Amino acid sequence: MDVDNMYEGFSFENCLRNTRLAEKGLKAKPYNKTGTTIVGLMFKDGVVLGADTRATGGSTVLSKDCEKLHYLAPNMYCAGAGTAADMVMVGNMIAGQLNLHSLNTDRPPRVVTALTMLSHYLYKYQGYIGCHLIVGGWDITGPQLYSIDSLGHYNDDVYATMGSGMMAAKTVFDARFKLDMEMDDAIKLTADAVAAGILNDMGSGGTVNLCVITKDKTEYLDHYRTICSKGPRQGDYTVKPGTTSLISSDVIQVVSEAMET
Amino acid sequence: PVLVIISQEVSIAMFALDLGSSTNAAAAMKKAACGVTDARQHTLQPTLTGTSTLGCVFDGGVVISADKLGSYGSLAKTRNITRLFKLNDCTVVAASGDLADMQCIQRALEEMIINDTCVGDGHVRKPAAVHGWLTRVLYNCRSKFKPFWNTFVVAGLQDGKAFLSYIDKLGMSFSAPSVSSGFGAYLAQPLMREAMDGAAATGRQLTRTEAVALMAQCQRVLYYRDARSFDKYDIAVITSAGVEIETVDVDSNWEVADYVKGYI
């Protein structure tokens, strides 16, 4: 095995070529950002993660109900903004690694473990893996909440927002966040923050999905709040039998000759 | 006659100091080296700027606010700029963007008001008229590539009804129950809309106290999150009783800081 020439994953061979082309005037493809509002909030007993459900490709809504809260471990979820494919694959990979690590150490995984794995992985790919994450969970050290961007930078916070709707959601938190909130207040505030993103940002839409992680259990609140529903269809366009009157009928038997090869 | 005065003032503004980014400086030097210095390039970049202005309508009037900072790029140069100006008892105008352009427009508007007073026929220039004039002036100047690099918010009472509008440097304008320019559009507008929608859901408008509290909350959030903002702002409340303008300090809460280690 020629280890030196083995390439796995991303190859940066064409970067030099790309810079030369850019110098000659070739404009690179614009970064395809999928709009999102994802939020995380730490309250007295745990962490609430929230996300909208819109996936966009350019200015088209590709999915009205996509899942942005990814499972990492029984006590840990991550909300992801950025390229949808990268989010899912990275989420699955880290979940697998965490599971193996947990089996190896015979302990439930810690949030900082996931954070370190993600940070190292994303830094290695220098931002080309478009994942902007909010990782939250409850481990032996208590409730944990971190935000991490696609370049590998992370920081801890009592509330975090990411995605194109992050500013709208951040203002709701800035205005109404209190330390050590009760679970019901925390859930409502998180839903309000995602709602602000959905209503004021064009890249976010759909419903609000929440995940509440406490010491005892992890609860996934699917479609916790619908912001605007389409409403029932007003017109009835089904064609009732008998609309077209039958004048006469004639049955012709068609015999098809099978071709033999 | 007013438009003639404006064009003279704009030509003075054209020779304002050009700071620009390094690429602009390099381009300017290139042009100078070729013997061509186009002064019109100066009007295409703001120098001393003001950040967001916010406005919202309540039951009985309008409230608008703007902070007191003039930023010179990332330098907080002047911390007592008044970006709100009262025209008469029913109109207040606030501006964000280049402050030199704002002062030019302000002088023109105030001259108009003085002329109104001199005519003395009891008519005052109402907010819709000011809005219309501003829109036309801004659109015309941008069409000549000499834009006023500002976003204006016109607030007041038009025939007893609350009037609030937004005009940007391209001459695009609209009326809305809540408006905000600059960063306020991302940071304050969601909060204003949430409060106004909440009140509308119960079939009422915001009260004056609620609207002023909403402004305070929005200015606080802007102070937290806008890197070119300041913790002191002017707030103007326009009701049928007239215009009240005062300067308020933002009360900010930093207790969260103890719980955040930041980059570990």
Interface residues (C-beta under 8 A of the other chain):
Chain A: H153 Y154 N155 D156 D157 V158 M167 A168 K170 T171 V172 D174 A175 F177 L179 D192 A195 A196 G197 L199 N200
Chain B: Y186 L187 A188 Q189 P190 L191 R193 E194 Q217 C218 R220 V221 Y224 R225 E255 V256 Y259 V260 K261 G262 Y263 I264
